Amino acid sequence: MAHCCIIVLLKRQKWRDIMNNRKSYQEYIKELGQKIKTYRIMKELSQQDLADKTGVSKRSISRLEQGETVQVDNLFKILLALGLGENIEVLVPDQTKRPGFYLEKTDNKPKRVRKRIEKSGFKWGDEQ
Protein backbone atom coordinates (compact mmCIF):
# COMPACT_ATOMS: atom_id res chain seq x y z
CA MET A 1 0.00 0.00 0.00
CA ALA A 2 2.86 2.40 0.80
CA HIS A 3 4.35 1.87 -2.64
CA CYS A 4 1.08 2.94 -4.29
CA CYS A 5 1.01 6.17 -2.30
CA ILE A 6 4.63 6.94 -3.18
CA ILE A 7 3.98 6.31 -6.88
CA VAL A 8 0.91 8.57 -6.82
CA LEU A 9 2.87 11.31 -5.04
CA LEU A 10 5.73 11.02 -7.53
CA LYS A 11 3.30 11.24 -10.45
CA ARG A 12 1.68 14.32 -8.90
CA GLN A 13 5.10 15.92 -8.35
CA LYS A 14 6.12 15.14 -11.95
CA TRP A 15 2.85 16.68 -13.17
CA ARG A 16 3.46 19.79 -11.03
CA ASP A 17 6.99 20.06 -12.40
CA ILE A 18 5.67 19.81 -15.97
CA MET A 19 3.00 22.42 -15.24
CA ASN A 20 5.57 24.73 -13.60
CA ASN A 21 7.97 24.18 -16.51
CA ARG A 22 10.71 22.72 -14.30
CA LYS A 23 13.25 20.37 -15.77
CA SER A 24 15.60 18.00 -14.07
CA TYR A 25 19.31 18.50 -14.51
CA GLN A 26 19.40 15.39 -16.71
CA GLU A 27 16.91 17.01 -19.08
CA TYR A 28 19.05 20.14 -19.28
CA ILE A 29 22.17 18.07 -20.00
CA LYS A 30 20.36 16.11 -22.72
CA GLU A 31 19.04 19.32 -24.30
CA LEU A 32 22.49 20.90 -24.16
CA GLY A 33 24.01 17.83 -25.82
CA GLN A 34 21.47 17.96 -28.64
CA LYS A 35 22.16 21.67 -29.22
CA ILE A 36 25.91 21.12 -29.28
CA LYS A 37 25.47 18.30 -31.79
CA THR A 38 23.37 20.60 -33.99
CA TYR A 39 26.04 23.34 -33.88
CA ARG A 40 28.78 20.82 -34.67
CA ILE A 41 26.89 19.49 -37.67
CA MET A 42 26.07 23.02 -38.90
CA LYS A 43 29.81 23.82 -38.76
CA GLU A 44 30.38 20.66 -40.84
CA LEU A 45 32.63 19.10 -38.20
CA SER A 46 32.75 15.41 -37.39
CA GLN A 47 33.18 14.35 -33.80
CA GLN A 48 36.78 13.47 -34.63
CA ASP A 49 37.38 16.94 -36.16
CA LEU A 50 36.00 18.57 -33.01
CA ALA A 51 38.11 16.26 -30.86
CA ASP A 52 41.25 17.24 -32.80
CA LYS A 53 40.37 20.92 -32.54
CA THR A 54 39.67 20.87 -28.78
CA GLY A 55 41.91 18.15 -27.39
CA VAL A 56 38.81 16.51 -25.91
CA SER A 57 38.38 12.81 -26.63
CA LYS A 58 35.90 11.72 -29.27
CA ARG A 59 34.24 9.55 -26.61
CA SER A 60 33.62 12.59 -24.37
CA ILE A 61 32.08 14.49 -27.28
CA SER A 62 29.87 11.51 -28.07
CA ARG A 63 28.82 11.21 -24.42
CA LEU A 64 27.96 14.92 -24.24
CA GLU A 65 25.86 14.73 -27.41
CA GLN A 66 24.00 11.72 -25.96
CA GLY A 67 23.11 13.67 -22.82
CA GLU A 68 25.66 12.16 -20.50
CA THR A 69 27.84 14.18 -18.15
CA VAL A 70 31.32 15.38 -19.06
CA GLN A 71 33.93 17.42 -17.24
CA VAL A 72 33.20 21.14 -17.14
CA ASP A 73 36.53 22.10 -18.71
CA ASN A 74 35.79 19.81 -21.66
CA LEU A 75 32.37 21.43 -22.07
CA PHE A 76 33.95 24.89 -22.20
CA LYS A 77 36.60 23.76 -24.70
CA ILE A 78 33.84 22.44 -26.97
CA LEU A 79 31.74 25.60 -26.64
CA LEU A 80 34.74 27.78 -27.49
CA ALA A 81 35.67 25.62 -30.49
CA LEU A 82 32.12 25.93 -31.83
CA GLY A 83 32.24 29.72 -31.54
CA LEU A 84 29.83 29.84 -28.59
CA GLY A 85 32.21 31.52 -26.16
CA GLU A 86 30.13 34.69 -25.93
CA ASN A 87 27.17 32.63 -24.71
CA ILE A 88 29.13 31.44 -21.68
CA GLU A 89 28.61 34.89 -20.12
CA VAL A 90 24.86 34.34 -20.24
CA LEU A 91 25.10 30.98 -18.48
CA VAL A 92 25.60 32.63 -15.08
CA PRO A 93 25.01 36.36 -15.51
CA ASP A 94 26.92 38.91 -13.47
CA GLN A 95 24.39 40.20 -10.95
CA THR A 96 26.12 43.56 -10.73
CA LYS A 97 25.27 44.38 -14.33
CA ARG A 98 21.90 45.58 -15.45
CA PRO A 99 19.79 43.42 -17.79
CA GLY A 100 20.22 45.94 -20.60
CA PHE A 101 23.89 44.97 -20.76
CA TYR A 102 22.90 41.73 -22.50
CA LEU A 103 20.73 43.39 -25.13
CA GLU A 104 22.21 43.95 -28.52
CA LYS A 105 23.67 47.43 -28.82
CA THR A 106 21.97 49.50 -31.47
CA ASP A 107 23.39 52.55 -33.10
CA ASN A 108 21.43 55.73 -32.82
CA LYS A 109 22.10 56.50 -36.44
CA PRO A 110 19.11 57.77 -38.39
CA LYS A 111 17.47 55.19 -40.60
CA ARG A 112 15.82 57.69 -42.93
CA VAL A 113 16.54 61.08 -44.36
CA ARG A 114 13.79 63.65 -44.35
CA LYS A 115 13.83 66.81 -46.33
CA ARG A 116 13.63 69.90 -44.22
CA ILE A 117 10.78 72.15 -45.11
CA GLU A 118 11.66 75.79 -45.12
CA LYS A 119 9.21 77.97 -43.30
CA SER A 120 7.30 80.24 -45.57
CA GLY A 121 6.13 83.67 -44.67
CA PHE A 122 2.59 82.37 -44.17
CA LYS A 123 0.99 83.15 -40.83
CA TRP A 124 -2.37 82.38 -39.46
CA GLY A 125 -4.64 85.30 -38.82
CA ASP A 126 -4.14 85.24 -35.04
CA GLU A 127 -0.31 85.08 -35.16
CA GLN A 128 1.79 88.20 -34.92
N, C-alpha and C positions, 0 to 999 in steps of 0.2 A: 504494500500500500504506500509506503514511504517513497518508493521509486516512482510511482505514478505522480505523486505530488511534485516531486523534484522535476520530472519531465515537463509537467504542465507549467511550473514556474519558469523553467528555462525557455519554453516556447513563448510564454508571455514576455519575458525579458527580451528575447530575440525580436519579437514583434515590436516592442517598444523601441528597441534600437533601430529597427528599420524605419519606424514612423518618425523617429527623431533624427534620422539620417546619420547615425553613428556607425562607424566601421571599426572592425577589429584591426590590430596592427598587421595581421596576416593579409587582410584585404588590401591595406595600403601598400604593403610590400609587393603583392601580386600585381596591383595596378601600376606601380612604379616600374616593375620589370617589363610589363607589356608596353609601356610608353618608351622605355629605353630601347626595346627591341624595334619599335616603330621608327625611332630616330636613327638607329643604326642602319636599318634597311633603307631609309630615305637617303642616307649619306652613301649608299651603295658600298657598305663595308660588311665583310663577313665577320663572324665571330673571331676567326683567326687574325684577320686584319686589325680588328680592334684590340685584340690581345697583344699583337706586336706593337701597336701604337702606344698602349698604356703600360705594358709590363705586367698586366694582370693575366692570370691564366685563362685559357679558353674555357675551362671547366667552371671557373668562378663567374664568367660572363654568362655562360649557359644557365647556371644556377640562378643568377639574378633575374634573367629573362623568364625563368619558370616560376618566379615568385618565392624563391628560397632566400635565406639570409646570406649576406656576404659581409666582409669587413668594411667598415665605414671608409677607410682610406681607399680601398678599391672602388667603392661607389663614387667617391669624389674624382678619382683618376678617370673613370669612365665618363662621368658628366663633363669634365673638362675636355676630354678628347672628342666628345660629340658637340662641342661648342655650346654647352649649357651652363657654363661657369657663372654667367650673370644671374641665372635663376637660383643659384645657391643662396644668394643674399635674401631671397624671398622665403626660403625654407624656414628660417628663424629670424624674423625681422628685428631690427634694432628698435627697441621700445623708446629710445630717446628721440627718434626721428618722427616727424609727422607723416601721416598717411600720404599726403601729396607728394612726398619724396619719391614714391614708387610709381607715380603716374608719369606717362611719357611727357617729356618737355616739349612744349609747342612754341614756335616762334611767334612773336607778335607782329610779324610782317603782314602788311595788308594783302588781301587775297584778290581785291579788285581795285580798279582805278576809276574814279568818278571825275567827270569834268566839273570844274568849278563854274558856277553860274555867277556872272558878274551882276552886281546889283544895278538895276536901272534907276532912273530918276523918278520912277512911279511911286506915288504915295497915296495912301488911302485918304479919304476926305478928313478924317479926324486926327491925322498925324501932322505934326508940325515940321 
